[in-house]
Amino acid sequence: MAATLNELVVLNAGVRSCIPQEVGWLRELTVLDLSFNQLQGQLPESMAGMHKLEQLDVAHNELAGHVPEGICALAPTLRNFTYSYNYFCSEAQRCLDIRRVDDRQNCIAGRPDQRSADQCMAFLHRPPVHCDEHGCFAPPPPPHY
């Protein structure tokens, strides 16, 4: 299937997990839409190998960390990259060179229309999410006394 799948749309499906590294094996994808879920963790570096990707939408999730430069290096093939309404704290300058990029409502210093510092700090103080070969694991929140 990885050799023939062109589009993968998992929009508003209630998925609560990490994006697995294996998504990078889908090298024929031109469209990947994972928006409006509860995805956590970081964008996998393996996505940098998806050289046919034209549209990538991971908006409205709980993704964090750095937007990998390798994904942004997929331009000019990657023409539309939406990662708004997450908690990314940085992005490579190269990401801003993509024809249509939407990085609103993240925690990226120096960019317009970002989340408030209080929202970003509250998110960063949550227990970390560990995405590895065993899947997505988030420790339970500490008890409130």
C-alpha positions in Angstrom: 0.0 0.0 0.0 2.9 2.4 0.7 3.8 2.2 -2.9 0.4 3.2 -4.2 -1.3 5.5 -1.7 -1.5 9.0 -3.0 -3.7 10.8 -0.4 -4.2 10.1 3.3 -6.9 12.2 5.0 -7.5 11.5 8.7 -9.4 14.7 9.4 -11.3 15.2 12.6 -11.2 11.5 13.4 -10.6 11.7 17.2 -7.1 10.2 16.9 -5.1 10.6 20.1 -1.6 9.4 19.5 1.8 10.3 18.1 2.5 10.5 14.4 4.5 7.3 13.9 7.9 7.4 12.2 6.5 4.9 9.7 4.4 7.7 8.1 7.6 8.6 6.2 7.4 5.3 4.4 4.4 6.6 2.4 6.7 8.1 -0.2 4.0 8.4 -2.9 1.7 10.6 -0.8 0.9 14.0 -2.4 -1.7 14.9 0.3 -1.5 14.2 4.1 -4.2 15.8 6.3 -4.1 14.9 10.0 -5.8 18.0 11.1 -8.4 18.4 13.9 -7.3 15.4 16.0 -5.4 15.1 19.3 -2.0 14.2 17.9 0.8 14.7 20.3 4.6 14.8 20.3 6.7 16.0 17.4 6.6 15.8 13.7 8.7 12.7 12.7 11.9 13.5 10.9 11.1 10.6 8.5 8.5 12.9 6.8 11.5 14.6 5.2 11.6 11.7 2.8 8.1 12.2 1.4 9.4 13.9 -1.8 6.1 13.9 -3.6 4.2 15.7 -0.8 2.3 18.8 -2.0 0.0 19.5 0.9 0.6 18.8 4.5 -2.0 19.8 7.2 -1.4 19.0 10.9 -3.4 21.9 12.2 -5.5 21.8 15.4 -3.6 19.2 17.3 -1.3 19.2 20.3 2.0 18.9 18.5 5.1 20.6 19.9 8.8 21.0 19.5 10.6 22.2 16.4 9.1 22.0 12.9 11.8 19.9 11.2 13.8 21.7 8.5 13.8 18.6 6.4 10.0 18.8 6.0 10.3 22.4 4.9 13.0 21.4 2.5 10.4 19.5 0.5 9.5 22.8 -1.2 9.0 23.6 -4.0 7.0 20.3 -4.3 5.4 21.0 -0.9 3.3 24.0 -1.7 0.9 24.1 1.3 2.0 23.4 4.8 -0.4 24.1 7.6 0.7 23.6 11.2 -1.4 26.2 13.0 -3.1 25.7 16.4 -0.4 23.5 17.9 2.4 24.3 20.3 5.5 24.4 18.1 8.2 26.6 19.7 10.4 27.1 16.6 10.5 26.6 12.9 13.3 26.8 10.4 13.5 30.0 8.3 13.2 27.7 5.3 9.6 26.9 6.3 8.5 30.5 5.6 9.6 30.1 2.0 6.8 27.6 1.3 4.2 29.1 -1.0 1.4 28.7 1.5 2.4 28.3 5.1 0.2 28.8 8.2 2.0 28.8 11.5 -0.6 30.8 13.5 -1.4 30.0 17.1 1.7 28.2 18.1 4.5 29.4 20.5 7.0 30.6 17.9 8.8 33.7 19.2 8.9 36.6 16.8 6.0 35.4 14.6 2.6 37.2 14.4 -0.6 35.8 15.8 0.8 33.3 18.3 -0.6 31.8 21.5 -0.2 33.8 24.7 2.9 33.2 26.8 0.5 31.8 29.5 -1.0 29.3 27.2 2.5 28.2 26.0 3.8 27.9 29.5 0.8 25.9 30.7 1.3 23.5 27.9 5.1 23.1 28.4 4.5 22.3 32.1 2.3 19.3 31.3 4.0 15.9 31.6 6.1 15.2 28.4 4.8 12.8 25.7 7.3 10.1 24.7 6.9 8.8 21.2 9.1 5.8 20.5 9.0 2.3 19.1 6.4 1.5 21.8 3.9 4.1 20.6 2.8 7.2 22.3 3.0 7.4 26.1 2.0 10.3 28.3 2.3 9.8 32.0 -0.9 10.6 33.9 -1.2 14.1 35.3 -0.1 14.7 38.8 -2.9 14.5 41.4 -4.5 17.7 42.6 -4.8 18.0 46.3 
